[in-house]
Amino acid sequence: GRLAAAGLLTAEELDEVEARLAEIAQDPSGYLDSDEDVHSAIERLLGDVGRKIHAGRSRNDQVAAAFRLYVLDACAEAREAIDALALVVLSFAEAEAETVMPGYTHMQRAQPVTLGHHLLAWVEMLDRDRTRFAAAAEAAAESPLGAGALAGSTLELPPPPRQMRNSIDAVADRDFALDYLYAAAVLFTHLSRIGEEIVLWATSEFGFVRLPESAATGSSMMPQKLNPDVAELARGKAGTAIGRLTGLLATVKGLPLAYDRDLQEDKTPVFATRRDTRLALEALTMLVSGLEVDRARLAKAAADPLLLATDAAEALVRQGIPFRDAHEEVATRVREGTFRRPRKAAARSAPGPGGIRAALDEARHRFVDNL
């Protein structure tokens, strides 16, 4: 279209190019091993008019533009899959809004919470991941077309929407790919944390949840085993995702402007990360949707009176005792074995006005009403 607008293609030639490109997209079998790259293959497949379409262009700006479009699609795909997982977690949280469980710090029982409140923490992590992929998409949405090899063209082509300001930067920039890999690395870090908790909760030692057989595997030797493979694989992929980000950072860190062939190393980590992101989110969505909660086991774990030690200290504060003194008094009772459960104590469902139900409504508004 830009070539036609500049008078370098006739209206008939433009129609021919668009029609033939649509055919090539439907049936790419015309590509040959002898073609230097996809751009030269397209020119050949277009016939005589194909010899005109490279005017004012370089593989440098074409590759950068195509890669940006790919990253835009990858970001949209990731956000859609994140939404699907978040909605499953949110439904899980709604079903377990009042289910009491121990909250943990340092992997030790700390204070009573509800399972719904804990699951909403997963939702918050996923919400931030959506924001990071949106930012990566925004960075990828700029267009390098018109930059040519690095210095533009003498042909008076109309600029594309959101044309990048500097032609040298346009062909050399891969920040958008790094932004995508960063968003994916943080996402996998969160999926790893979620996976780790599911692994722990499904152990005999915790026994908080039962795994669905559709998202777990048995042991080849021990017939009683049901292993949390999906959660473990999601956890394991975090290291790979982080490695791909650091690998591309190392590739681009020392490149002089403008384009260098080293930049062909940007495709493999992004392509592989897109595949892993899609599969991991789909698998975890299936896993979480099939988890069964052992409420009795959770209630028993939350019944430890020591979980209410902080409540006891705060009760003393309400009586006018300085918190540090109250803390020391309760700690002494715990050490001496004389601590007793406070009369008035309830699980912390969620901070802020409205408690867990208000938090659930607000989260559902973000993930459902804004889809």
C-alpha positions in Angstrom: 0.0 0.0 0.0 2.8 2.4 0.8 4.4 1.7 -2.6 1.1 2.3 -4.4 0.6 5.5 -2.5 4.1 6.7 -3.6 3.2 5.8 -7.3 5.6 2.9 -7.4 2.9 0.3 -7.9 -0.3 0.7 -10.1 -3.7 -0.1 -8.6 -3.8 -3.2 -10.7 -0.3 -4.3 -9.5 -1.4 -3.7 -5.9 -4.5 -5.8 -6.3 -2.3 -8.6 -7.8 0.2 -8.4 -5.0 -2.5 -8.5 -2.3 -4.3 -11.4 -3.9 -1.2 -13.4 -4.4 0.0 -12.8 -0.9 -3.3 -14.1 0.4 -2.8 -17.3 -1.7 0.8 -17.7 -0.4 -0.4 -17.3 3.2 -2.9 -20.1 2.7 -0.5 -22.4 0.9 3.2 -21.7 1.7 4.4 -24.9 -0.1 6.0 -22.8 -2.8 9.0 -22.1 -0.7 12.2 -23.8 -1.9 15.4 -24.7 -0.1 17.2 -22.7 -2.7 15.4 -19.5 -1.6 17.8 -17.3 0.3 15.1 -16.3 2.8 11.4 -15.8 3.1 11.6 -12.3 1.6 13.3 -13.5 -1.6 10.9 -16.4 -1.8 7.9 -14.1 -1.7 9.4 -11.9 -4.4 9.9 -15.0 -6.6 6.4 -16.3 -5.9 4.8 -13.0 -6.8 6.3 -13.1 -10.3 7.3 -10.0 -12.3 5.5 -7.6 -9.9 7.5 -9.2 -7.1 10.6 -7.5 -8.5 9.2 -4.1 -7.5 8.1 -4.6 -3.9 11.5 -4.3 -2.3 11.8 -0.7 -3.3 12.6 1.5 -0.3 13.0 -1.6 1.9 15.7 -3.7 3.4 15.6 -7.1 5.0 16.8 -5.3 8.1 13.6 -3.3 8.6 11.4 -6.0 7.2 12.7 -8.6 9.6 12.3 -6.2 12.5 8.7 -5.4 11.5 7.8 -9.1 11.1 9.3 -10.0 14.4 7.5 -7.2 16.1 4.2 -8.5 14.7 5.1 -12.0 16.0 5.8 -10.6 19.5 2.5 -8.7 19.4 0.7 -12.0 18.7 2.7 -13.8 21.4 1.8 -11.1 24.0 -1.9 -11.4 23.2 -1.8 -15.1 23.4 -0.1 -15.0 26.8 -2.6 -12.6 28.2 -5.5 -14.7 27.0 -4.0 -17.8 28.6 -3.2 -15.9 31.8 -6.9 -14.8 32.0 -8.0 -18.4 31.6 -5.8 -19.5 34.5 -6.7 -16.5 36.7 -10.5 -17.2 36.2 -10.0 -20.8 37.3 -8.1 -19.7 40.4 -10.7 -17.0 41.1 -13.5 -19.6 40.9 -11.5 -21.8 43.2 -11.0 -18.9 45.7 -14.8 -18.2 45.6 -15.6 -21.8 46.5 -13.1 -21.8 49.3 -13.7 -18.2 50.5 -14.4 -19.3 54.1 -12.2 -22.4 54.3 -9.8 -21.7 57.2 -6.1 -22.7 56.8 -2.8 -21.7 58.3 -0.9 -19.0 56.7 2.9 -19.4 56.5 6.1 -17.4 56.8 9.4 -19.1 56.5 7.4 -22.3 55.7 6.2 -22.3 59.4 2.6 -21.8 60.5 2.1 -18.2 61.3 -1.5 -16.9 61.4 -4.9 -18.2 60.3 -6.2 -17.1 56.9 -8.7 -18.5 54.5 -7.8 -20.5 51.4 -9.7 -18.0 49.4 -7.5 -15.2 50.6 -4.4 -17.2 49.8 -5.6 -18.1 46.3 -6.3 -14.4 45.6 -2.5 -13.8 46.1 -2.0 -16.0 43.0 -4.6 -13.9 41.2 -2.6 -10.7 42.0 0.6 -12.2 40.7 -1.1 -13.2 37.4 -2.7 -9.7 37.1 0.8 -8.1 37.3 1.9 -10.6 34.6 -0.9 -9.4 32.3 0.4 -5.8 32.8 3.9 -6.8 31.9 2.8 -8.5 28.6 0.7 -5.4 27.8 3.8 -3.3 28.2 5.8 -5.6 26.0 3.1 -5.4 23.3 3.1 -1.6 23.5 6.9 -1.6 22.9 6.5 -4.0 20.0 3.8 -1.9 18.3 6.2 0.7 16.9 7.1 0.2 13.2 10.6 0.2 11.8 9.4 0.2 8.2 11.0 3.0 6.3 14.3 2.6 8.0 15.7 0.5 5.2 19.1 -1.0 5.9 19.8 1.8 8.5 19.4 5.2 6.8 16.0 5.3 5.2 15.5 5.8 1.5 15.5 8.5 -1.1 12.0 7.3 -2.2 9.2 9.4 -0.8 7.2 6.7 0.8 4.4 7.6 3.3 5.4 6.7 6.9 3.7 3.8 8.6 1.6 4.3 11.7 3.8 4.7 14.8 7.0 4.9 12.8 10.1 4.8 15.0 11.9 8.1 15.3 15.5 7.0 14.4 16.2 4.7 11.5 19.4 3.3 13.0 17.7 2.4 16.2 14.7 1.0 14.3 16.7 -1.8 12.7 19.0 -2.4 15.7 16.4 -2.4 18.6 15.4 -5.7 20.2 14.2 -4.2 23.5 10.7 -5.3 22.6 11.9 -9.0 22.5 13.7 -8.5 25.8 10.5 -7.0 27.3 8.6 -10.1 26.1 11.1 -12.5 27.5 11.2 -10.6 30.8 7.5 -10.7 31.1 7.6 -14.4 30.4 10.4 -15.0 32.9 8.5 -13.2 35.7 5.4 -15.2 34.7 7.2 -18.5 35.0 8.7 -17.3 38.3 5.1 -16.9 39.5 4.0 -20.2 38.0 6.9 -21.9 39.7 5.8 -20.5 43.1 2.2 -21.7 42.5 3.5 -25.0 41.3 5.7 -25.3 44.4 2.7 -24.7 46.7 0.6 -27.3 44.9 3.5 -29.8 45.2 3.7 -29.1 49.0 -0.1 -29.1 49.6 -0.4 -32.5 47.8 2.2 -34.3 49.9 1.2 -36.7 52.7 2.8 -34.3 55.2 0.4 -31.4 54.3 -2.5 -33.3 52.6 -4.4 -30.1 51.9 -5.3 -31.0 48.3 -5.8 -34.1 46.1 -4.5 -34.0 42.6 -6.7 -34.8 39.6 -5.5 -37.9 37.8 -5.8 -36.0 34.5 -3.0 -33.7 35.6 -0.8 -36.1 37.5 1.1 -39.4 36.8 1.6 -42.6 38.7 5.0 -44.1 39.6 6.4 -46.8 37.4 7.3 -48.8 40.5 5.1 -47.6 43.4 1.4 -48.2 42.8 0.3 -45.8 45.6 2.0 -42.8 44.1 0.3 -39.9 42.3 3.0 -37.4 41.3 2.4 -33.6 40.7 4.2 -33.6 37.4 2.4 -30.6 35.9 3.3 -28.4 38.9 6.9 -29.7 38.8 7.3 -29.1 35.1 5.9 -25.5 35.4 8.4 -25.0 38.3 11.2 -26.4 36.2 10.5 -24.2 33.2 11.1 -21.1 35.2 14.9 -21.7 35.0 14.7 -22.2 31.2 12.7 -18.9 30.8 15.1 -17.0 32.9 18.0 -18.5 30.9 16.5 -17.4 27.6 16.2 -13.8 28.8 19.7 -13.7 30.1 20.9 -15.3 26.9 19.4 -12.6 24.6 20.7 -9.9 27.0 24.2 -11.3 26.6 23.8 -11.4 22.8 22.8 -7.7 22.4 24.9 -6.2 25.1 28.0 -5.6 23.0 26.6 -5.0 19.5 27.5 -1.9 17.6 24.8 0.0 15.8 23.1 -0.6 13.5 22.2 -4.2 12.3 24.5 -7.2 13.1 23.9 -10.8 12.1 24.1 -11.7 15.8 20.5 -10.5 16.0 19.3 -13.6 14.2 19.7 -15.2 17.7 16.7 -13.3 18.9 14.2 -15.7 17.3 14.9 -19.0 19.0 14.4 -17.9 22.6 11.2 -16.0 21.7 9.7 -18.8 19.7 10.5 -21.4 22.4 9.2 -19.1 25.1 5.9 -18.6 23.4 5.4 -22.3 23.1 6.3 -23.0 26.7 4.1 -20.2 28.0 1.1 -21.4 26.1 1.6 -25.0 27.2 2.4 -24.3 30.9 -0.6 -22.0 31.3 -2.9 -24.5 29.7 -1.6 -27.3 31.9 -1.8 -25.4 35.1 -5.3 -24.3 34.3 -6.3 -27.9 33.9 -4.5 -28.9 37.1 -6.0 -26.1 39.3 -9.5 -26.7 38.0 -9.2 -30.4 39.1 -7.8 -29.9 42.6 -9.9 -31.3 45.5 -9.5 -29.6 48.9 -9.4 -31.6 52.1 -11.2 -29.0 54.3 -10.9 -31.2 57.4 -7.2 -31.4 57.0 -6.9 -27.6 56.6 -9.2 -27.0 59.6 -7.0 -29.3 61.8 -3.9 -27.6 60.7 -5.4 -24.2 61.4 -6.6 -25.3 64.9 -3.2 -24.9 66.5 -3.7 -22.3 69.2 -0.3 -20.9 68.6 -1.5 -19.4 65.3 -3.4 -16.9 67.5 -0.4 -15.6 69.4 -0.4 -12.4 67.5 -4.2 -12.0 68.2 -3.4 -12.4 71.9 -0.7 -9.8 71.8 -3.0 -7.4 70.0 -5.7 -8.0 72.6 -3.3 -6.8 75.2 -2.5 -3.7 73.1 -6.2 -2.9 73.0 -6.0 -2.9 76.8 -3.4 -0.2 76.7 -0.2 -2.4 77.0 2.6 -1.3 74.6 3.0 -3.8 71.8 6.6 -4.7 72.6 5.6 -5.6 76.2 2.6 -7.5 74.9 4.8 -9.4 72.5 7.2 -10.4 75.2 4.4 -11.5 77.6 2.8 -13.8 74.9 6.2 -15.1 73.9 6.9 -16.0 77.5 3.6 -17.9 77.8 4.4 -19.8 74.6 7.8 -20.8 76.0 6.4 -21.8 79.3 3.5 -23.8 77.7 0.9 -21.7 79.4 -0.4 -19.9 76.3 -4.2 -20.4 75.7 -6.3 -19.6 72.7 -8.0 -16.2 72.9 -11.7 -16.3 73.2 -12.4 -14.1 70.3 -10.5 -15.1 67.2 -11.3 -15.5 63.6 -9.4 -16.2 60.4 -8.2 -13.2 58.5 -10.1 -13.6 55.3 -8.7 -10.4 53.7 -7.5 -7.0 54.8 -9.6 -3.9 54.2 -13.3 -3.1 54.3 -15.6 -5.9 53.1 -13.2 -8.8 53.8 -12.9 -11.7 51.4 -16.1 -11.2 49.6 -15.3 -7.6 48.6 -11.8 -8.8 47.5 -13.3 -11.5 45.3 -15.8 -9.1 43.7 -13.0 -6.6 42.9 -10.8 -9.3 41.4 -13.6 -10.7 39.3 -14.4 -7.2 38.0 -10.8 -6.9 36.8 -10.7 -10.3 35.1 -14.2 -10.7 33.9 -15.8 -7.3 33.3 -12.7 -6.0 31.5 -12.2 -9.0 29.1 
